[in-house]
């Protein structure tokens, strides 16, 4: 039972980290297209060139977190339904 709770906790963490990464991807995407707005708002930390680089680097981690999160959710549903039936 403790192993199942640990796996579910990992799934929940992947979901929250994925949400944060999604918001970061949205920010960098907006920083690419509207850099005149985003650069001053981020106190010149995120310019257009940096936003493009960071935006490109978020694709693979986002997909990995998504697949782990979905895989754990499907596994948890199946294991719960097999215990009931």
Residue, then its C-alpha position, 0 to 999 in steps of 0.5 A: x500500500x505504501x508503494x502505491x501512495x508513493x507512486x501517486x505522489x510522484x504523479x501528483x508532483x509531475x502534474x504540478x511541475x508540468x503545470x509550472x513548466x507549462x506556465x513558463x512555456x507560455x511566458x517564453x512564448x509570449x516573450x518571443x512574440x511580445x518582447x517589448x512588453x515582457x522584457x520590461x516586466x521581467x526587469x530585462x531578465x527575459x529578452x527575445x533571444x533568451x526567450x526563444x532559447x528557453x522556449x525551445x528547451x521546454x518541449x522534451x521535459x514537458x512531454x516527459x512529465x506529461x507521459x509520466x503523469x498520464x501513465x501513473x493516472x491510468x495505472x492508478x485507475x486500473x489498479x483501483x478498478x481491479x481491486x473493486x471488481 
